[in-house]
Amino acid sequence: MRFHRRPLAASPFRSFFARPVTDPPEERPPQVTGVNLHGSLQLRHVDVGSCNGCEVEITSALGPSYDAGQFGARLVASPRHADGLLVTGVVTHNMEGPLRQTLAALPRPAVVVACGDCAVNGGIFRGAQGVSAILGELLTPDVVIPGCPPHPSDIVRALRTLSGR
Ligand code: SF4
């Protein structure tokens, strides 16, 4: 009995062997500040208008695979307990007020981390209906993590520069 190899195009496993049709992502490392919180970084996360893609990657960065917690970084429920803000998304009309209130509730000094292209420069939602501002127009972020969404390893790398671990 003879076996005939199926053409690759018809094989259900073709995606294992075919080259990807997209280019590799451009390397855009996080831009960081000289702040060092000496081992512990508590962040209050504020989503001011994200598509939730960045939140998925933040969850990964803090989960068991990338484990930002081992470097001292974690999210807290109240800005009163936080060293800073982790902001995702472009600032929408509905969230500009809550962002300002959260910022005012932070103990000083506080750091601000802009996570994802939307927070960095408006990303794909720049100029869209419902957008109030870009985060950089309201305040100056201390750490900028570009990417749409940023890779969890880039998020961990940026948070480690703040926690100093
Ligand atoms: S940067 Fe990309 S993934 Fe993150 S909120 Fe904006 S569109 Fe979504």
Boltz pocket constraint, residues with backbone or C-beta under 6 A from the ligand:
constraints:
  - pocket:
      binder: B
      contacts: [[A, 49], [A, 50], [A, 51], [A, 52], [A, 53], [A, 54], [A, 88], [A, 89], [A, 115], [A, 116], [A, 117], [A, 118], [A, 119], [A, 123], [A, 124], [A, 147], [A, 148], [A, 149], [A, 150]]
      max_distance: 6.0
